[in-house]
């Protein structure tokens, strides 16, 4: 592969026409363009591998109709001799600035990252005689967004204060697939890959609350069939939305549904119900020094992102298990609810089907790190026979604020830790 790149910058603050702008210490415009290759691929995909597991019968044996069994060989896969590198083309343009003799710095950048020739399995008819499908350079994905970074430093008497932030936005879109046919989806762990949507989107049913009365159930069933579940529908069950049907005959393979109610709730009614790639990431740094004390805090977070969990939202039933206290607020005749369906053995109404009920806002802000330090005075340190001495107390992952209804939207096993440190120099 050939992967060129070029970058250029113009320090405007050094030009003569910028003379006299004392508040502006530095200003630089920059832009870049380049390509890189990704060599991660399927091993030996350019060859047809030999499978030596098949057996063949030759001649006659004591068993009627069978010959002598011997080893055989067969081509296992269809070769892809034109396989090449996945290519990432990146373009960025931005500026860096500095004000008030370095007290304030700010940078901004627009970026575009285009991934081409992404490896995808290409389905071939079984009659060709291969047991596996070939891998080809086919799919395309683009990421675009902005990056901002700022920093402020100031002295207030004996106090030195600094603050910084960064913000990155991301717009991820799938541009091309094999015949643009979507893949995956239908569960919390199977991401949907679909042209025009974000990678690994959440894909499932839309809902419209919970049936509160038998009259609501009868009205729904008069126009909508829910195959396999209709006979069991009752108050306290989830109302699934019928908004699409089967694609028209002869439609392109990429058309997986026909928008418009068709009177039946089935797989054609599933759609994009959430995104798993955050729309933005951010971080905040705060720091201060007062004489021999210093303090630093680091916050980070993300937003415009979803995550699925069914915790406390299923039709609870049966015995012998532990349940979260949310189920105390499940639907009953005395406690109408549009959040948790009725308790029933075996979920005969299909309330557990993957739907927008299980999709939640997973944005958060986390206090990732705090450190408080104290540096012992030099006269005391020298009396102890040391050159430096410092005491630190550090806390990691102290808290997270999020609307996500579980312990942590990132990882529920991430611990909170505290560290006391002593540093000596001799």
Secondary structure as the mmCIF struct_conf table of DSSP 4:
data_model
#
loop_
_struct_conf.conf_type_id
_struct_conf.id
_struct_conf.beg_label_comp_id
_struct_conf.beg_label_asym_id
_struct_conf.beg_label_seq_id
_struct_conf.end_label_comp_id
_struct_conf.end_label_asym_id
_struct_conf.end_label_seq_id
STRN STRN1 UNK A 5 UNK A 11
HELX_RH_3T_P HELX_RH_3T_P1 UNK A 12 UNK A 14
BEND BEND1 UNK A 15 UNK A 15
HELX_RH_3T_P HELX_RH_3T_P2 UNK A 16 UNK A 18
TURN_TY1_P TURN_TY1_P1 UNK A 19 UNK A 20
TURN_TY1_P TURN_TY1_P2 UNK A 22 UNK A 23
STRN STRN2 UNK A 24 UNK A 38
TURN_TY1_P TURN_TY1_P3 UNK A 43 UNK A 46
BEND BEND2 UNK A 47 UNK A 47
HELX_LH_PP_P HELX_LH_PP_P1 UNK A 49 UNK A 49
STRN STRN3 UNK A 50 UNK A 51
STRN STRN4 UNK A 55 UNK A 58
BEND BEND3 UNK A 59 UNK A 59
BEND BEND4 UNK A 62 UNK A 63
TURN_TY1_P TURN_TY1_P4 UNK A 64 UNK A 65
STRN STRN5 UNK A 68 UNK A 71
STRN STRN6 UNK A 74 UNK A 75
STRN STRN7 UNK A 77 UNK A 77
TURN_TY1_P TURN_TY1_P5 UNK A 81 UNK A 82
STRN STRN8 UNK A 86 UNK A 99
TURN_TY1_P TURN_TY1_P6 UNK A 100 UNK A 103
STRN STRN9 UNK A 104 UNK A 122
HELX_RH_3T_P HELX_RH_3T_P3 UNK A 126 UNK A 128
BEND BEND5 UNK A 131 UNK A 131
STRN STRN10 UNK A 132 UNK A 132
HELX_LH_PP_P HELX_LH_PP_P2 UNK A 133 UNK A 133
STRN STRN11 UNK A 134 UNK A 156
TURN_TY1_P TURN_TY1_P7 UNK A 157 UNK A 158
STRN STRN12 UNK A 159 UNK A 169
STRN STRN13 UNK A 171 UNK A 176
HELX_RH_3T_P HELX_RH_3T_P4 UNK A 178 UNK A 180
STRN STRN14 UNK A 183 UNK A 183
BEND BEND6 UNK A 186 UNK A 190
STRN STRN15 UNK A 192 UNK A 193
TURN_TY1_P TURN_TY1_P8 UNK A 195 UNK A 196
BEND BEND7 UNK A 197 UNK A 197
TURN_TY1_P TURN_TY1_P9 UNK A 199 UNK A 200
STRN STRN16 UNK A 201 UNK A 201
STRN STRN17 UNK A 202 UNK A 204
STRN STRN18 UNK A 205 UNK A 205
STRN STRN19 UNK A 207 UNK A 210
BEND BEND8 UNK A 213 UNK A 213
HELX_RH_AL_P HELX_RH_AL_P1 UNK A 214 UNK A 221
TURN_TY1_P TURN_TY1_P10 UNK A 222 UNK A 223
STRN STRN20 UNK A 225 UNK A 225
TURN_TY1_P TURN_TY1_P11 UNK A 227 UNK A 229
HELX_RH_3T_P HELX_RH_3T_P5 UNK A 230 UNK A 232
TURN_TY1_P TURN_TY1_P12 UNK A 235 UNK A 236
BEND BEND9 UNK A 237 UNK A 237
STRN STRN21 UNK A 238 UNK A 240
STRN STRN22 UNK A 244 UNK A 245
HELX_LH_PP_P HELX_LH_PP_P3 UNK A 246 UNK A 248
TURN_TY1_P TURN_TY1_P13 UNK A 249 UNK A 250
TURN_TY1_P TURN_TY1_P14 UNK A 253 UNK A 254
STRN STRN23 UNK A 258 UNK A 259
BEND BEND10 UNK A 260 UNK A 260
BEND BEND11 UNK A 263 UNK A 263
STRN STRN24 UNK A 264 UNK A 264
BEND BEND12 UNK A 266 UNK A 266
HELX_RH_3T_P HELX_RH_3T_P6 UNK A 267 UNK A 269
STRN STRN25 UNK A 271 UNK A 274
BEND BEND13 UNK A 276 UNK A 277
BEND BEND14 UNK A 279 UNK A 279
STRN STRN26 UNK A 280 UNK A 290
TURN_TY1_P TURN_TY1_P15 UNK A 291 UNK A 292
STRN STRN27 UNK A 293 UNK A 303
BEND BEND15 UNK A 304 UNK A 304
STRN STRN28 UNK A 306 UNK A 308
TURN_TY1_P TURN_TY1_P16 UNK A 311 UNK A 313
BEND BEND16 UNK A 314 UNK A 314
BEND BEND17 UNK A 319 UNK A 321
HELX_RH_3T_P HELX_RH_3T_P7 UNK A 325 UNK A 329
STRN STRN29 UNK A 332 UNK A 332
TURN_TY1_P TURN_TY1_P17 UNK A 333 UNK A 334
STRN STRN30 UNK A 335 UNK A 335
BEND BEND18 UNK A 338 UNK A 340
TURN_TY1_P TURN_TY1_P18 UNK A 345 UNK A 346
TURN_TY1_P TURN_TY1_P19 UNK A 348 UNK A 349
TURN_TY1_P TURN_TY1_P20 UNK A 351 UNK A 352
BEND BEND19 UNK A 353 UNK A 353
STRN STRN31 UNK A 355 UNK A 355
HELX_RH_3T_P HELX_RH_3T_P8 UNK A 356 UNK A 358
STRN STRN32 UNK A 359 UNK A 361
STRN STRN33 UNK A 364 UNK A 375
HELX_LH_PP_P HELX_LH_PP_P4 UNK A 376 UNK A 377
HELX_RH_AL_P HELX_RH_AL_P2 UNK A 378 UNK A 383
TURN_TY1_P TURN_TY1_P21 UNK A 384 UNK A 385
BEND BEND20 UNK A 387 UNK A 387
STRN STRN34 UNK A 388 UNK A 402
BEND BEND21 UNK A 403 UNK A 403
BEND BEND22 UNK A 405 UNK A 407
BEND BEND23 UNK A 409 UNK A 410
TURN_TY1_P TURN_TY1_P22 UNK A 412 UNK A 413
HELX_LH_PP_P HELX_LH_PP_P5 UNK A 414 UNK A 416
STRN STRN35 UNK A 417 UNK A 425
#
